[in-house]
């Protein structure tokens, strides 16, 4: 069972400018998700943390599901930024093929590291939703304007451009790569690999990414 950490002292605010309360409610929801995942997002607790009456939340979020979707979008955006930060570490002097491979590895590395460092947000990012993962909702995107799924797709496109991956092998490749890396992430945070230390997990992750690249 998920343990929800709560701050018993509400954050009080004397006034809210237009739009501030909605943002404050979202930030409180993100904080709850960070500590306890999607199940920790409760409207009454969110309003208590912000320091307003419970009914105040309904001006912006009609129900818990709407708030959960907003926090989920913010979690996906945070994941995208984490992946982009790994991409930003790459050096430009590599040849196009090596750089394309490094792009794919950076995307996978950022994904795995976010899962273990921001586990609550990672679980929330993939809470049940009827939406298509590759949609263009800017709320789910990183600084580049791409969401995590689109960042993976862009990395695979770079492999094609660099003649590392053929166009026919590129078709739907993001689903296979995503399923493989996501599977390791879940095993590490909720399964039998959860007792690995960071060094062991990083080494395992890099070997998995080797397998992904060779299997494309």
C-alpha atoms as a printed R data frame, in Angstrom:
    type eleno elety resid chain resno       x      y       z
1   ATOM     1    CA   UNK     A     1   0.000  0.000   0.000
2   ATOM     2    CA   UNK     A     2   1.295  3.467  -0.866
3   ATOM     3    CA   UNK     A     3   2.204  5.607   2.113
4   ATOM     4    CA   UNK     A     4   1.114  9.192   1.667
5   ATOM     5    CA   UNK     A     5   3.233 11.810   3.372
6   ATOM     6    CA   UNK     A     6   1.234 14.811   4.483
7   ATOM     7    CA   UNK     A     7   2.165 18.138   5.927
8   ATOM     8    CA   UNK     A     8  -0.216 18.768   8.829
9   ATOM     9    CA   UNK     A     9   0.261 22.531   8.659
10  ATOM    10    CA   UNK     A    10  -1.722 23.975   5.754
11  ATOM    11    CA   UNK     A    11  -0.094 26.521   3.498
12  ATOM    12    CA   UNK     A    12  -2.184 29.630   4.072
13  ATOM    13    CA   UNK     A    13  -2.575 32.397   1.542
14  ATOM    14    CA   UNK     A    14  -4.435 35.622   2.228
15  ATOM    15    CA   UNK     A    15  -5.257 36.482  -1.385
16  ATOM    16    CA   UNK     A    16  -5.064 34.943  -4.845
17  ATOM    17    CA   UNK     A    17  -4.630 36.819  -8.061
18  ATOM    18    CA   UNK     A    18  -6.573 35.548 -11.037
19  ATOM    19    CA   UNK     A    19  -5.225 32.145 -12.010
20  ATOM    20    CA   UNK     A    20  -2.974 31.724  -8.960
21  ATOM    21    CA   UNK     A    21  -5.306 29.375  -7.118
22  ATOM    22    CA   UNK     A    22  -5.496 26.941 -10.025
23  ATOM    23    CA   UNK     A    23  -1.708 26.838 -10.200
24  ATOM    24    CA   UNK     A    24  -1.424 26.442  -6.426
25  ATOM    25    CA   UNK     A    25  -3.855 23.518  -6.491
26  ATOM    26    CA   UNK     A    26  -1.875 21.884  -9.287
27  ATOM    27    CA   UNK     A    27   1.429 22.364  -7.437
28  ATOM    28    CA   UNK     A    28  -0.074 20.791  -4.326
29  ATOM    29    CA   UNK     A    29  -1.286 17.870  -6.427
30  ATOM    30    CA   UNK     A    30   2.194 17.452  -7.908
31  ATOM    31    CA   UNK     A    31   3.712 17.436  -4.409
32  ATOM    32    CA   UNK     A    32   1.275 14.723  -3.319
33  ATOM    33    CA   UNK     A    33   2.048 12.672  -6.432
34  ATOM    34    CA   UNK     A    34   5.781 13.021  -5.856
35  ATOM    35    CA   UNK     A    35   5.417 11.541  -2.374
36  ATOM    36    CA   UNK     A    36   2.716  8.955  -2.980
37  ATOM    37    CA   UNK     A    37   1.949  8.497  -6.669
38  ATOM    38    CA   UNK     A    38  -1.485  8.914  -8.293
39  ATOM    39    CA   UNK     A    39  -3.443  7.408  -5.390
40  ATOM    40    CA   UNK     A    40  -2.208 10.206  -3.126
41  ATOM    41    CA   UNK     A    41  -3.943 12.906  -5.173
42  ATOM    42    CA   UNK     A    42  -7.048 13.783  -3.147
43  ATOM    43    CA   UNK     A    43  -8.940 17.056  -3.662
44  ATOM    44    CA   UNK     A    44  -9.576 17.591   0.033
45  ATOM    45    CA   UNK     A    45  -5.886 17.187   0.863
46  ATOM    46    CA   UNK     A    46  -4.909 19.480  -1.997
47  ATOM    47    CA   UNK     A    47  -7.171 22.268  -0.741
48  ATOM    48    CA   UNK     A    48  -5.982 21.736   2.824
49  ATOM    49    CA   UNK     A    49  -2.395 22.186   1.741
50  ATOM    50    CA   UNK     A    50  -3.212 25.329  -0.190
51  ATOM    51    CA   UNK     A    51  -5.290 26.672   2.691
52  ATOM    52    CA   UNK     A    52  -8.679 27.111   1.044
53  ATOM    53    CA   UNK     A    53 -12.105 25.567   1.531
54  ATOM    54    CA   UNK     A    54 -12.618 22.207  -0.221
55  ATOM    55    CA   UNK     A    55 -15.297 23.650  -2.520
56  ATOM    56    CA   UNK     A    56 -12.793 26.167  -3.915
57  ATOM    57    CA   UNK     A    57 -11.127 23.472  -5.998
58  ATOM    58    CA   UNK     A    58 -14.303 22.845  -8.001
59  ATOM    59    CA   UNK     A    59 -13.972 26.240  -9.702
60  ATOM    60    CA   UNK     A    60 -10.991 24.804 -11.610
61  ATOM    61    CA   UNK     A    61 -11.244 21.018 -11.337
62  ATOM    62    CA   UNK     A    62 -14.732 19.535 -11.449
63  ATOM    63    CA   UNK     A    63 -13.584 16.303  -9.840
64  ATOM    64    CA   UNK     A    64 -10.516 14.374  -8.758
65  ATOM    65    CA   UNK     A    65 -10.068 12.884 -12.235
66  ATOM    66    CA   UNK     A    66  -9.587 16.314 -13.777
67  ATOM    67    CA   UNK     A    67  -6.925 17.200 -11.211
68  ATOM    68    CA   UNK     A    68  -5.265 13.810 -11.714
69  ATOM    69    CA   UNK     A    69  -5.095 14.419 -15.469
70  ATOM    70    CA   UNK     A    70  -3.495 17.826 -14.885
71  ATOM    71    CA   UNK     A    71  -0.902 16.317 -12.539
72  ATOM    72    CA   UNK     A    72  -0.361 13.472 -14.970
73  ATOM    73    CA   UNK     A    73   0.376 15.966 -17.752
74  ATOM    74    CA   UNK     A    74   2.821 17.819 -15.492
75  ATOM    75    CA   UNK     A    75   4.518 14.514 -14.632
76  ATOM    76    CA   UNK     A    76   4.937 13.644 -18.305
77  ATOM    77    CA   UNK     A    77   6.406 17.094 -18.887
78  ATOM    78    CA   UNK     A    78   8.870 16.552 -16.030
79  ATOM    79    CA   UNK     A    79   9.869 13.216 -17.562
80  ATOM    80    CA   UNK     A    80  10.421 14.870 -20.940
81  ATOM    81    CA   UNK     A    81  12.673 17.506 -19.344
82  ATOM    82    CA   UNK     A    82  14.647 14.766 -17.600
83  ATOM    83    CA   UNK     A    83  15.197 13.045 -20.952
84  ATOM    84    CA   UNK     A    84  16.128 16.345 -22.600
85  ATOM    85    CA   UNK     A    85  18.718 16.965 -19.888
86  ATOM    86    CA   UNK     A    86  20.395 13.693 -20.841
87  ATOM    87    CA   UNK     A    87  20.323 14.704 -24.499
88  ATOM    88    CA   UNK     A    88  21.924 18.037 -23.604
89  ATOM    89    CA   UNK     A    89  24.983 16.205 -22.236
90  ATOM    90    CA   UNK     A    90  25.884 14.820 -25.659
91  ATOM    91    CA   UNK     A    91  28.928 16.142 -27.453
92  ATOM    92    CA   UNK     A    92  28.534 17.315 -31.029
93  ATOM    93    CA   UNK     A    93  31.879 16.050 -32.330
94  ATOM    94    CA   UNK     A    94  30.602 12.485 -32.847
95  ATOM    95    CA   UNK     A    95  29.907 11.388 -36.405
96  ATOM    96    CA   UNK     A    96  26.248 11.266 -37.392
97  ATOM    97    CA   UNK     A    97  25.832  7.527 -36.764
98  ATOM    98    CA   UNK     A    98  27.454  7.639 -33.325
99  ATOM    99    CA   UNK     A    99  25.499 10.748 -32.396
100 ATOM   100    CA   UNK     A   100  22.227  9.116 -33.481
101 ATOM   101    CA   UNK     A   101  23.007  6.078 -31.319
102 ATOM   102    CA   UNK     A   102  23.929  8.348 -28.425
103 ATOM   103    CA   UNK     A   103  20.609 10.191 -28.810
104 ATOM   104    CA   UNK     A   104  18.655  6.962 -28.456
105 ATOM   105    CA   UNK     A   105  20.735  5.934 -25.432
106 ATOM   106    CA   UNK     A   106  20.270  9.349 -23.783
107 ATOM   107    CA   UNK     A   107  16.496  9.163 -24.205
108 ATOM   108    CA   UNK     A   108  16.425  5.720 -22.585
109 ATOM   109    CA   UNK     A   109  18.840  6.692 -19.830
110 ATOM   110    CA   UNK     A   110  16.787  9.746 -18.896
111 ATOM   111    CA   UNK     A   111  13.623  7.650 -18.822
112 ATOM   112    CA   UNK     A   112  15.118  5.037 -16.488
113 ATOM   113    CA   UNK     A   113  16.740  7.550 -14.154
114 ATOM   114    CA   UNK     A   114  13.525  9.524 -13.813
115 ATOM   115    CA   UNK     A   115  11.702  6.324 -12.857
116 ATOM   116    CA   UNK     A   116  13.968  5.673  -9.875
117 ATOM   117    CA   UNK     A   117  14.570  9.293  -8.826
118 ATOM   118    CA   UNK     A   118  10.998 10.579  -9.235
119 ATOM   119    CA   UNK     A   119   9.084  7.350  -8.672
120 ATOM   120    CA   UNK     A   120   5.843  9.001  -7.544
121 ATOM   121    CA   UNK     A   121   5.728 11.253 -10.597
122 ATOM   122    CA   UNK     A   122   6.692  8.348 -12.871
123 ATOM   123    CA   UNK     A   123   3.783  6.259 -11.569
124 ATOM   124    CA   UNK     A   124   1.467  9.243 -12.000
125 ATOM   125    CA   UNK     A   125   2.668  9.921 -15.542
126 ATOM   126    CA   UNK     A   126   1.460  6.468 -16.546
127 ATOM   127    CA   UNK     A   127  -1.715  6.323 -14.486
128 ATOM   128    CA   UNK     A   128  -4.635  4.924 -16.477
129 ATOM   129    CA   UNK     A   129  -5.832  7.247 -19.198
130 ATOM   130    CA   UNK     A   130  -7.800  6.898 -22.434
131 ATOM   131    CA   UNK     A   131  -5.553  9.427 -24.176
132 ATOM   132    CA   UNK     A   132  -3.053  8.481 -26.881
133 ATOM   133    CA   UNK     A   133   0.494  8.741 -25.533
134 ATOM   134    CA   UNK     A   134   1.852 10.416 -28.635
135 ATOM   135    CA   UNK     A   135  -0.638 13.281 -28.693
136 ATOM   136    CA   UNK     A   136   0.581 16.856 -29.053
137 ATOM   137    CA   UNK     A   137  -0.730 18.248 -25.750
138 ATOM   138    CA   UNK     A   138   1.853 20.944 -24.847
139 ATOM   139    CA   UNK     A   139   1.187 20.392 -21.135
140 ATOM   140    CA   UNK     A   140   2.929 17.021 -21.461
141 ATOM   141    CA   UNK     A   141   5.940 18.340 -23.345
142 ATOM   142    CA   UNK     A   142   9.432 19.323 -22.320
143 ATOM   143    CA   UNK     A   143  11.378 22.429 -23.325
144 ATOM   144    CA   UNK     A   144  11.627 21.193 -26.903
145 ATOM   145    CA   UNK     A   145   7.851 20.935 -27.230
146 ATOM   146    CA   UNK     A   146   8.054 17.142 -27.487
147 ATOM   147    CA   UNK     A   147   6.576 14.720 -24.973
148 ATOM   148    CA   UNK     A   148   8.506 11.577 -23.878
149 ATOM   149    CA   UNK     A   149   7.024  9.380 -26.611
150 ATOM   150    CA   UNK     A   150   7.817 11.966 -29.268
151 ATOM   151    CA   UNK     A   151  11.390 12.323 -27.995
152 ATOM   152    CA   UNK     A   152  11.827  8.587 -28.487
153 ATOM   153    CA   UNK     A   153  10.364  8.845 -31.975
154 ATOM   154    CA   UNK     A   154  12.716 11.703 -32.847
155 ATOM   155    CA   UNK     A   155  15.714  9.656 -31.671
156 ATOM   156    CA   UNK     A   156  14.639  6.763 -33.879
157 ATOM   157    CA   UNK     A   157  14.198  9.117 -36.839
158 ATOM   158    CA   UNK     A   158  17.792 10.266 -36.335
159 ATOM   159    CA   UNK     A   159  18.921  6.644 -36.644
160 ATOM   160    CA   UNK     A   160  17.175  6.454 -40.023
161 ATOM   161    CA   UNK     A   161  18.690  9.756 -41.152
162 ATOM   162    CA   UNK     A   162  22.140  8.448 -40.208
163 ATOM   163    CA   UNK     A   163  21.573  5.162 -42.114
164 ATOM   164    CA   UNK     A   164  21.790  3.171 -38.889
165 ATOM   165    CA   UNK     A   165  18.175  2.012 -39.073
166 ATOM   166    CA   UNK     A   166  16.273  1.167 -42.246
167 ATOM   167    CA   UNK     A   167  12.900  2.756 -42.879
168 ATOM   168    CA   UNK     A   168  11.081 -0.577 -42.800
169 ATOM   169    CA   UNK     A   169  12.626 -1.451 -39.403
170 ATOM   170    CA   UNK     A   170  11.722  2.014 -38.145
171 ATOM   171    CA   UNK     A   171   7.987  1.365 -38.433
172 ATOM   172    CA   UNK     A   172   6.448  1.078 -34.928
173 ATOM   173    CA   UNK     A   173   9.923  0.674 -33.416
174 ATOM   174    CA   UNK     A   174   9.094  3.153 -30.650
175 ATOM   175    CA   UNK     A   175   6.536  0.730 -29.205
176 ATOM   176    CA   UNK     A   176   9.054 -2.089 -28.909
177 ATOM   177    CA   UNK     A   177  11.767  0.156 -27.460
178 ATOM   178    CA   UNK     A   178   9.346  1.848 -25.085
179 ATOM   179    CA   UNK     A   179   7.875 -1.428 -23.820
180 ATOM   180    CA   UNK     A   180  11.337 -2.838 -23.130
181 ATOM   181    CA   UNK     A   181  12.680  0.167 -21.236
182 ATOM   182    CA   UNK     A   182   9.427  0.755 -19.373
183 ATOM   183    CA   UNK     A   183   9.428 -2.880 -18.302
184 ATOM   184    CA   UNK     A   184  12.837 -2.509 -16.657
185 ATOM   185    CA   UNK     A   185  11.707  0.699 -14.953
186 ATOM   186    CA   UNK     A   186   8.670 -1.034 -13.440
187 ATOM   187    CA   UNK     A   187  10.742 -4.008 -12.289
188 ATOM   188    CA   UNK     A   188  13.135 -1.599 -10.598
189 ATOM   189    CA   UNK     A   189  10.533  0.440  -8.722
190 ATOM   190    CA   UNK     A   190   7.797 -2.132  -8.039
191 ATOM   191    CA   UNK     A   191   9.287 -5.548  -8.758
192 ATOM   192    CA   UNK     A   192  12.127 -7.908  -7.892
193 ATOM   193    CA   UNK     A   193  14.822 -5.433  -8.977
194 ATOM   194    CA   UNK     A   194  13.793 -2.756  -6.468
195 ATOM   195    CA   UNK     A   195  16.714 -3.580  -4.152
196 ATOM   196    CA   UNK     A   196  19.380 -2.779  -6.739
197 ATOM   197    CA   UNK     A   197  21.653  0.103  -5.841
198 ATOM   198    CA   UNK     A   198  22.095  2.991  -8.269
199 ATOM   199    CA   UNK     A   199  25.324  1.637  -9.776
200 ATOM   200    CA   UNK     A   200  23.808 -1.781 -10.401
201 ATOM   201    CA   UNK     A   201  20.688 -0.267 -11.911
202 ATOM   202    CA   UNK     A   202  22.685  2.039 -14.206
203 ATOM   203    CA   UNK     A   203  24.809 -0.866 -15.437
204 ATOM   204    CA   UNK     A   204  21.743 -3.002 -16.063
205 ATOM   205    CA   UNK     A   205  20.042 -0.116 -17.839
206 ATOM   206    CA   UNK     A   206  22.975  0.423 -20.188
207 ATOM   207    CA   UNK     A   207  23.091 -3.269 -21.075
208 ATOM   208    CA   UNK     A   208  19.362 -3.175 -21.787
209 ATOM   209    CA   UNK     A   209  19.825 -0.168 -24.050
210 ATOM   210    CA   UNK     A   210  22.554 -2.069 -25.896
211 ATOM   211    CA   UNK     A   211  20.031 -4.854 -26.506
212 ATOM   212    CA   UNK     A   212  17.393 -2.374 -27.693
213 ATOM   213    CA   UNK     A   213  19.771 -0.806 -30.196
214 ATOM   214    CA   UNK     A   214  20.966 -4.162 -31.532
215 ATOM   215    CA   UNK     A   215  17.414 -5.438 -31.790
216 ATOM   216    CA   UNK     A   216  16.137 -2.576 -33.925
